[in-house]
């Protein structure tokens, strides 16, 4: 099976979905850029490509 590269908008959506999952399961205080990146299987740096910081991620 070949892995296809996601478009930027799809990666951003996956990051948002992972943040929402953390909020639902653990609460807002548990959301970190590291945690969301880990859950989506990417580096934290990729998260910062789409969001300025944790607050920007939560606002989105």
Secondary structure, DSSP 4 states (H G I P E B T S, - for coil): -PPPPPPHHHHHHHHHHHHHHHHHHH-GGG--HHHHHHHHTS-HHHHHHH-SSHHHHHH-
